Amino acid sequence: MRELVVLGTASQVPTRARNHNGYFLRWDDQGFLFDPGEGTQRQMTLAGVSVHDVTRICVTHFHGDHCFGLPGVLSRIALDGVEHLVHCHYPASGRESFARLRWLYPDYAEKVLREEPAEEPVEGERAVLADESFGRLTAVRLDHGIEAYGYRLTEPDSRRILPDRLAAAGISGPAVGELQHRGVLEHEGRTITLEEISVLRPGQSVAFVMDTRLCDGVYELAQGVDLLIIESTFLAADAKLAADYGHLTAGQAARVATECGVRSLLLTHFSRRYQDPAAFYREAREHYSGELRVAEDLMRVPVPKRRT
């Protein structure tokens, strides 16, 4: 299963209807917890997300609404006896902040946590945090008041075997596995390539963009992504406030999605000054015609089906 569970959607101050930030991406047997704000542990309980599901924690920056839930989540990991490794990613400049929020006995922390901060990447490149069978997790520098990163998870492309082409080529049994492994097979006097009997199966991708002004990093993260989770703290009427405090408007987020060919757009991280969530939808819809959602606490958002 691949889906996003929205745990909280408020910026800076929670409201009666919105908890502080928090997002859990279920990606097959992996679980990515992004920006656990205050109250995330309770929201996980309400959403049916166990700490045993968490394999990676990704913090974009160390403002409180994006990280004050860490002590509770980490304490729950210890209380529930999680034994698998939990990789923790955050801006490298925040090592001291993470250490203060890491409420775990040192010996247990050493056993379970793997801190893997995002170092400043070479200009124009992404910082690669993980490159494993589930895909590649990268971080890109954004433009906020303190060091902040966005994250992108990209599954590698693969190929889907077409049974009718296999049959036409007369290939069956162990020869199929050999062709998949090597990419080429000598069969009955001719060379068969994997491309001949298959079609490209594009990998899925998700990008997570929190507190930032418009910058190159936003576009780099969003380019061609299947699901973009992006902050839209303000509406266009308050664009100056957004720029002054290092945030985006709903319209800016929507234009990014259009320019980058995003398939599904999820707006989140809303200022408490707005009482009508539909206003974000209306503003974004003026600039983006794809699948559009305004996030609500405990909402579940499926990762779009693969492109074919």
Rosetta blueprint (number, residue, H / E / L):
1 M L
2 R E
3 E E
4 L E
5 V E
6 V E
7 L E
8 G E
9 T L
10 A E
11 S L
12 Q L
13 V L
14 P L
15 T L
16 R L
17 A L
18 R L
19 N L
20 H E
21 N L
22 G E
23 Y E
24 F E
25 L E
26 R E
27 W E
28 D L
29 D L
30 Q E
31 G E
32 F E
33 L E
34 F E
35 D L
36 P L
37 G L
38 E L
39 G L
40 T H
41 Q H
42 R H
43 Q H
44 M H
45 T H
46 L H
47 A H
48 G L
49 V L
50 S L
51 V H
52 H H
53 D H
54 V L
55 T L
56 R E
57 I E
58 C E
59 V L
60 T L
61 H L
62 F L
63 H L
64 G H
65 D H
66 H H
67 C L
68 F L
69 G L
70 L H
71 P H
72 G H
73 V H
74 L H
75 S H
76 R H
77 I H
78 A H
79 L H
80 D L
81 G L
82 V L
83 E L
84 H L
85 L L
86 V E
87 H E
88 C E
89 H E
90 Y L
91 P E
92 A H
93 S H
94 G H
95 R H
96 E H
97 S H
98 F H
99 A H
100 R H
101 L H
102 R L
103 W L
104 L L
105 Y L
106 P H
107 D H
108 Y H
109 A H
110 E H
111 K H
112 V H
113 L E
114 R E
115 E E
116 E L
117 P L
118 A E
119 E L
120 E L
121 P L
122 V L
123 E L
124 G L
125 E L
126 R L
127 A E
128 V E
129 L E
130 A E
131 D E
132 E E
133 S L
134 F L
135 G E
136 R E
137 L E
138 T E
139 A E
140 V E
141 R E
142 L L
143 D L
144 H L
145 G L
146 I L
147 E L
148 A L
149 Y E
150 G E
151 Y E
152 R E
153 L E
154 T E
155 E L
156 P L
157 D L
158 S E
159 R E
160 R E
161 I E
162 L L
163 P H
164 D H
165 R H
166 L H
167 A H
168 A H
169 A H
170 G L
171 I L
172 S L
173 G L
174 P H
175 A H
176 V H
177 G H
178 E H
179 L H
180 Q H
181 H H
182 R H
183 G L
184 V E
185 L E
186 E E
187 H E
188 E L
189 G L
190 R E
191 T E
192 I E
193 T E
194 L H
195 E H
196 E H
197 I H
198 S E
199 V E
200 L E
201 R E
202 P L
203 G L
204 Q L
205 S E
206 V E
207 A E
208 F E
209 V E
210 M L
211 D L
212 T L
213 R L
214 L L
215 C L
216 D H
217 G H
218 V H
219 Y H
220 E H
221 L H
222 A H
223 Q L
224 G L
225 V L
226 D L
227 L E
228 L E
229 I E
230 I E
231 E E
232 S L
233 T L
234 F E
235 L L
236 A H
237 A H
238 D H
239 A H
240 K H
241 L H
242 A H
243 A H
244 D H
245 Y H
246 G L
247 H L
248 L L
249 T E
250 A H
251 G H
252 Q H
253 A H
254 A H
255 R H
256 V H
257 A H
258 T H
259 E H
260 C H
261 G L
262 V L
263 R L
264 S E
265 L E
266 L E
267 L E
268 T E
269 H L
270 F E
271 S L
272 R L
273 R L
274 Y L
275 Q L
276 D L
277 P L
278 A H
279 A H
280 F H
281 Y H
282 R H
283 E H
284 A H
285 R H
286 E L
287 H L
288 Y L
289 S L
290 G L
291 E E
292 L E
293 R E
294 V E
295 A L
296 E L
297 D L
298 L L
299 M L
300 R E
301 V E
302 P E
303 V L
304 P L
305 K L
306 R L
307 R L
308 T L
